[in-house]
Amino acid sequence: MNHYGAQAQKHWRTYLPQRYATIEDPSSFFSTLGEQAAEQIEQRTRELAGPDQPGEGYLGKLGRLNAAKQMAEEEILPELVLIDPNAEQAADETPTGSTTPAAGPTWTPLVEDPNDPWWQRVEEEDDEDEPQTPTR
């Protein structure tokens, strides 16, 4: 078992005990998971690092490759190895169907476009809040 498999086994045993308990052969499972993680990280590292740069020295190349590996691990490990236990609980509690809130985005657009539905809703709310002046 490689270090990614061992890391996954320790993480799952500690933070995902119910999921860990369902695994029939943990040693085989985490060995395979570790190999998959290593392969995906290696492939993503190559993609992120790109080709050698003209005139790049040893330390420059070392830095570029190490940075690419760090970024690849940051992408792959949360998906395969270090699964967030809170995300798993939230997925179990989420009802089936749409996961987007019905009220719309909680952010404010930076560009004011009067045709945008968000701005139209704001305008309607402003119109409702303004006191009506009696006309003669």
Salt bridges, closest charged atoms under 4 A:
GLU42 OE2 - ARG46 NH2 2.59
GLU47 OE1 - ARG44 NH1 2.93
ASP52 OD2 - LYS61 NZ 3.18
ASP52 OD1 - ARG64 NH2 2.99
GLU56 OE1 - ARG64 NH2 2.80
GLU75 OE1 - ARG44 NE 2.73
GLU88 OE1 - ARG19 NH1 2.78
GLU125 OE2 - ARG121 NE 3.85
